Amino acid sequence: MNSDSNHLFRIPIIKLPNSKAVRTAMVYLAGALYAIGFWLLVDASIFSKTVNASVVHVTFVDWIPFICSTLGMIVINSIDKSQLFNSEGFGSGLQWQARLVLFIGFSLLAIGTAGSFLVLILKFLIKGFNTMPTLEMGLENVGANFSVMFSCILLWIIQNIEEDQTLSL
């Protein structure tokens, strides 16, 4: 093991296979997770407008957590990971900016996930719409945001696999 590497831990915690086929499959899996999340929200919207006979419907407010999660995912996976562990000294400009943008991305992801729970509780549970066909619209919103979050985590892990088959933390 290199003594001059810039890892957080000395012992590799996770060892993942480093073949191009596995990386490609993981990227496709992340895309499928995002597509499932998007479809869950589209399904809730279609159900709300066509089949649902109750008074509660999916509106733009239900889409805001998903939009925040998607923006967070884009921000997190757009950062150049080498800038996070830049060895130009403590407090270098690019390192500080990369970490700030990464924090903003994770905050957007957390806001989206927490917002979907908030919509579920305030819009469906507190108002008494706890019968299954109506409550399913709120549960699909939560599922969509979790799907985006897991897709983002998977992409982050795949981007951080190094040549020596360890995850760089």
N, C-alpha and C positions, 0 to 999 in steps of 0.2 A: 504494500500500500504506500502511496506517495505521502511523504511527510509535509510536502509543500502544497497539498491540495487545499482548496477553500471550502471544505465541507463543515457542516455544523457538528456532525458526529464523526468520531474516528472509525467506528465500526459500521459497515454498511447495514442498514436496517432492513431494507427490502431489496431482494435480488429478483429482477425480472428478465425474461429472455430478451435479447437485443437483436432479433432478426427483423429485417425489413417487412416480412410478411406479418409478423405479430404486431408491429407498429401500425401497419396499414389497417389490419383488422380492428385494432383498438380505436383508430380514428373513425372508421366506419361505425363501430359500436357507439362512439360518442355522438356521431351524427344521427344514428337511429334513436338514441335516447332523447336528443333534442326534438326530433321529428315526432316521437311519441308524446312528449310534453306539449308541443304545438297542437297536435291532433286532439289531445284531451281538452284543451281550451276551445278549439273549434267545435268539437263535439258538444261541449256544454252550451256554446252559443247557438248552434243549430237546434239542439233540443229545446232551449229556452224560447226560441222564436216560433218553432213549428209544432212541437208536441206538448209542451208544458201548458197545463191549464191553470196554474196558480198565478198569483199576482206578482211574484218575484221573477225577474228576468236577468239575464246576463247583460251588463251594460259596460261602458268604457271603464268604469271603476274596477271591474273584475279583471280587466286587461292590464291595468297599471302595474301590479306586482310582476306579471310575466314580462312586461317591457323592461322593468328595472332589472330583473334577473338576466334577461338577454343582454342588456347593456353591460352589466357586470361581467358576464361571460366574455363578451367581446373585448372589454378593457383588460381583463386578467390574461387572456390568451394572446393579446397583441403586444405585450411587454417583452422586450429583449431580455431574456433571463440572465444573460451574462452581465448586464448592467446592475442587477440586484447584488451580485457578489463581486463587484468591481474592487480591485485591490489597489486603487490609487490613493488610499489613505482614508481615514475616518472622515465622514462628512463630505465626500466629494459631491459635486453638483449633480452629476447624472445618477449616482447611486441614490442620493436623497430623493430626487425627482421620481426615479423608478419605483422606489418604495412607497412614496406618497400616492402615485397612480395605482399601484397594486392595492394599497389600502382602500382607495376609493372604489376600485373594482370589487373587492370583497365586501365592502359596505353595501354597494348596490345589490350584490347577490344576496346578502343577508336581509336587506330591506325588502327585496322581492319575496323571499321565502316567508319572512315574518308578516309581510303585508297580505299574503294569501291566507295565512291563518287568521289575521284580523278580519278580512272580508268574510271568511267562513263563520267566524264567531258573531260579528256584528250584523251581517246581512241575513244569515240563515238560522243560527242557533238562538240568539237572543230574541229575535222576532217570532220564534215558534215554528219555523218552517223545517221541522226535523223529521218529516216523512221522507222516505227514501228517494223517490224520483226527483224531488226538489232539492233535497240535501246533496244529492249526487253532483249537482252543478258546482257547489262549493268544494266538495271533495276532489273533483276533477281539477279545479284551480290549484289546490294544494299539491296534487299529484303532478301537475304540469310544472310547477316551480321546483319541486324536488327532482324531477327529471332533468331540468336545465342545470340544476346544481350538480347532480352526479355526472352529467355530460362535461361540465366545466372541470370538475375534479379529475375525470379520466383524461381529458386533454392536457391538463397541467402535469399529470404524472408522465404521460407519454412524451411530452416536450422536455422533461427533465431527466430522462434516461440517458446516461452517458455511455461512452464506448466500453467502459469496463463493467458493464451490466449491473450497475448499482444506481440507486435513486439518489440524486444529489439534493440534500436538504440544506 
